[in-house]
Amino acid sequence: MLPRHERYPYSYLEDRRDYCWPGDKRLAFYIATNLEDFAFGSGSRIGQYETLAPRDYAGRDYGMRVGIAYLMDMFDELGIRVGHNINSLLYEQRSRVFDRVRARGDEVIGHGRTNSERQGQMLEADEAHMIRTVTDTIREHEGVAPKGWLGPGRSESTATPDLLQEAGYKYLMDWACDDQPIWMKTRSGRILSVPYPLEINDGEMIMRRRHSGREFADMIVDHFEEMLKQSAKWPLVYGVSLHPFMTGHPFQLRPLRQALLHCMRHPQREQVWYTVPGDICEYCYALPAGIVPGS
């Protein structure tokens, strides 16, 4: 027998019940940045970036010093709220970034303490402590605890969904198995899985697969056009994942802006709910039982 999990049952898309997003819209669209902190002089090679090398640590640091400012200006131009997956250690030395996050009314999402550690390698008690630390730090600075979580490096232990639900989290984004939100089982109840993009993700496409920024922009447009077409039949979620140390560079930003403007100003934009992951979560919690898969 193959090893299995019992977090959610198999559900075939064509067998599911239909529903609409707010305002009878069919496609939920969100942008999420990944605001990350790294240890100096330690880490491992990921694509062309290696945090062991000072020059590459500096390359990542560019994102929090410069790239995120460029991206924020672009988000203002687009007129859209975004979600930010944040490492809580950023509050120690890079808290200035959060002034802009608060001023924009963006969502803050838990993303561990630092991307230099992986919760899948932690003992359960240590992982629970880490989650509490992140939650308390965000609450202290933002006045409210985060609703959602994305693990650093999308890493999970076998207990992660249980620990998140027990810590008060309402959704997670580590399980990229669907284009619709689904309910996941935990030992103390349920937690919602909000779709997170593995493909429309600059970390995957640019850093790991070495696609150009213009190729990534074409992917954003093609994915949007096809999901908009498919959403006539099913309510879907389309997320775009951005890392400021990658697409925050001006030459990457230019095609990215054009791609996102295409999505925001599309002739069928009345079919699209431009939102953040936390609002998708709240809407799903309010739907009647049996609508969201895994109910």
N, C-alpha and C positions, 0 to 999 in steps of 0.2 A: 504493500500500500504506500502511495506517495504521502509525504507529510502534508497535512491540510491545516487550515485555520477555521475558526468558528466565529469570526468577526462579522461576517455578512453572508447571506445566502446568494447563490447564483440567481441573476435576474436578467432575462433577455429583453433588450430594448423594446421590441415589438409587442411584448406582452404587458407592458406597463400602462398605467392609467395616465390620461392626459391632464394637464393643468396649464395655467398661464402665469407669467410673472406679473407684478403689479401693473395696472393699466392695460391689461390684456396683451402685454408684450411677450415675445417668444424667445428672445435670446438675451441672457444676462451676460453683460460684458464688464470685466474688471481688469485693472492694472495693479500689479503688486511689485514693489521694489524689495530688494533684499539688502538691508543695511547691516553690515557685518563688521565684527572686530576680530583681529587676528593676533596671535602671539608673535612677538618678534624673535626671529632666529629659530623657529620650530615650525613643523608642519610637513606637508608632503606635496609632491608635484601633482598639479591638476592642470591639464592642458599646458599652456605656455607659462603658467604662473607657479612659482615654487616659493612658499613662504619661508623656506630655509634661507633663501638668498635675500640680503638686504635690498637689492634693487627691485626684487619682485614684491617684497613687503611694501615698499614705497609705491609700486604700481597699484596695489590694492588700496593703499591709503589715499591715493588720488581720488578715488570714488567718494570718500567722506569729506575731503577737503574742497573738491572742485566739481566732480561729476554730478553729485546730487543736487548742487545749486542749478546747474544747467537743466537737469531733469525737472526740477521743481518749476522753473520758468516755463518749460514746455507744458507741464500739467496745467499751469495757469492759462496758457494759451489755448489748450484744449478745453478748458472749463470743466474739468472732471476731478472728483475726489478719487484718491487712490488708497490702497492698503500698503502698509510698510511692515515687512517681516523684520523684526529688530533683535539684535543681540543686546541683552540688557547692560553689558559692560560698556556700551557706547555712552551711557550716561556719565561715566567717570571722567572722560576726557573730551568727548565729542558731543556734549549735550546741546551745543549751539544749534545743531541740525534740527532738534525737536521744536525749536521756536517756530520754524516754518511749518512743520508738521501740524502743530496746534493751530496756527493761524489759518491754515487751509481747512481745518476740520477733517483731516484724514484719519483713517483707522490705524491703530497700532496693534500689531499681531505678535505674539510671543514667538521667538526664534532662538531660544536658548541663551546662555550667557555669552558664548563666543563660538565662532565657527572653527576654532582650533580644538574643540572637543566633540565627541560623538556620544549621544546618550545610549546608543545601542551597545556601547562598550562599558556601561556603568552597571554597578549593582543596583538592585531595585531601590534600596534605601537612599543611595547616593543620587539616583535619578529623581526620586521624589523630592529630595532636598533642593536639587537644582531647579526643578519646576517651581517650587515654592519661592525660591530666591528670585527668579525671573519675574514671577507674578507680583511679588511684593514690591520689587523695584519699579516696575511699570506703574503699579497703583500709586506708589509714593510720588512719582513725577507727573503722572497724567491725571491723577484723581479718580481713576477707574481702572479696574483690572481688565486685561485683555479677554476677549471672548474666544479667540482662535489661536491656533498653534501650528507652526511648521518647524519640524526638527532641524537642527543644524546639519547640513548635508543630507537632509531628508532621512536622517538616521532614526531608527526606533528600536527599542527592546521589545521583548514579548509582552511586557507590562505597560508600555507607553499609553495606549488608549485608556486603560484602567486608571492610571495615575492622573492623566489629564482630566478625565471625567470627575474623579474624586477631588481634584483641585479646583473644580468649578468651571472648567472650560466647556464650551458648548459645541465647538467644532474643531476639527483638525484638517490638515491639507497634505498629509504625507502619503495617502493611498491614492495614487493617480490611476484608478481603475475604471473611471467612468466619465461621461460628459454631463451627468446629472448628479446632484447631491444624493447620497444614500445614508441610511442609518447604519451604524456599526454597534455591535454589542460590546458591553464592558461588564465586568463582574459586579458593578453597582448600578447598572442602568444602561443608557444608550448615549451615544455621541454622534454628531453629524459629520460626515466626510464631505467637504466642499471640494469640487474638482480643482486641481492645481496643474498647471501646464508643465509637462516635461519636454515637449517639442517646441512650443512657442515660448522659449526660455533662452535668453542670451547665454546663460551659463552652459547650456547643453549645445546650442547651435554654434556659437562663436568660440567659446573657450575650449570645449571638448572636441567638437567636430570640425572646427576651423572654417566654418562658413564666413563669408564676408558680411559686414553690416547691411549691405544692399540685398544680399541673398536673404538675410533674416527679415528684412522689411518686406520682401516679396512673399515670404512665408506667412507673415502676419496678415497681409492682404488676402492671399489665397485661402487661408484658414477662415478668415472672417466671412468671405463670400460664400464658401461652402457651408459653414455652420449656419449662416443666415438662411440659406436655402433649406437645409435639413430641419431647421427649427420651425418651419411651417408645419411639420408633422409632429415634432417632439419639442418640449421646452428644454433648452440646453444652456450650458454655462461655458463661456469663452474667457479664459484668463490669459494675460500677458505677463511674463515674469522678467524683471529687469534688474541688473546689477550695476550700480553707478560706476564701478571701476572698469566696466566694459562699454556699455552703450552710453555712458556719460561723456565719452570722448567726442569732441565736435564732429569728426568725420563719421562716427557711428550715429551721432544724434541726428544728422541731417536726413538720411533716408528713413530713420525711425520716426521722425516727426511727420514726414509725408505719409507713411503707412498708417499712423494713428489718426491723422487728419482724415484719411480716407474712411476709416471706421467711424469716426465721430460725425462726419458730414455726409454720410452715405444717403442716397435718395430714399432708402427704406429704413432710415434711422428711427422712425416711429415704431418699428417692430423691436427695437433694442432697449433694454433697461441698462443704462450706464450706472454702475453701482460699485460696492465694495463687498468683500467676502462676508463681513459681519452682517450686512443687511440681507444677503442671500440666506444666511443662517437663520436670522430672525423670521424671515418669511416662511421658510420651511417648517420651523417649529410651530407656526400658526396654522399650517395646513391640516385638514382633517386626517385622522389615522387612515392608513392604507394608500395614501397618495404617493408619498416618497418611498422608493424601494427600501425594503428592510424593515418597514413599519411592523 
